[in-house]
Amino acid sequence: MASTEFNALSDWDTSARYTAIGVTDILLSNPEDRHRSKIARYVTTMSDDLPTLAAKLGHPLLPLDSKPMQLKDDERLWMVGPATLVVEE
C-alpha cells in the first residue's frame, strides 16, 4: 500500500486534495492523537473546483479513526483539519 500524507488546513485547499486515477480503494486515516473535539472533515467532488459546502459540514473523521472508501475514476477527495491525514491506496 502506498501512503500519502496531507496537511489539512482549516478550509478547503488544493494542497489537501486527492484525485483518484481509475476506480480506487483507499483508507483515509486521522492518525493524530488529539482531543476528540479536533475533528477532521472530508467531502468528495468530481471537479477541481473548491467544494461549495462549508468545511464544518463535511463528513467527520475523528482522531485515531479511519474510513475505507472507494473513489470513482477522477473523483476528488477534499480534506480539512487541523490535522495531518493519510490516504493509503
ABEGO torsion letter per residue (X at the ends): XBBBBBBBBABBBAABBBBBBEBBBBBBBBABBBBAABBBBBBBBABABBBABBAAABBBBBBGBBBBBBBBBGBBBBBBOBBBBBBBX
